[in-house]
Amino acid sequence: MQKQEKQKYTFEQAIQRLDEIVNKLEIGNVPLEETIILFQEGMELINFCNQKLEEVKHKVEVVIKNKNGFTLQPFDVKTENKNQQEEEETEVFNEDEEKNEELF
């Protein structure tokens, strides 16, 4: 797949084409030369899709509530996962405290 061909794909079209390639390769009745060409095209499509996802990732923002109102901050998956894990740990801690209080 050449650069100009890649640019004509939308993200969704690239995913669909990648799915077609995977299906062809899974069937296994593709000649070796065509297999190599399809594999290369698939790798280029994966890179294209990853690039698009990175571009979108930088555009996504999260609305954060603070004492002064609301602010927009870039979405950070690592921070979001950490915050979610801390919330879950706090919930578990609170549940344990309640159980301990019931015992005494």
C-alpha positions, 0 to 999 in steps of 0.5 A: 500500500503506497502513501497516497493509497493509505491517505484515502482510507478513513480509520474505519475503512482501514480497519475494515480492509485489515479485517479482510486481509486477516480473513484471507490469510486465515483461510490459508489458500492464498499463494505465497507471493500474495500472502507476503503482499497482504502481510505488508499491506496489513502492517502498513494499515496497523501503523496507519491506525495506530497513528490515527489513534495517537492523534485522537488520544491527544485531542481527547480531554476530560472535564475535571470538577474542582472547587472553582468549577470545571476545567478541561485537562488532557486525558491520560490513561495512566492517570485515569487508571491510577485514579480508578484503582485508588477509588477501588482501593478506597471502597475496599478499605471503607468496606473493611472498616465497616466490617470491623465496626460491626465486629466491635 
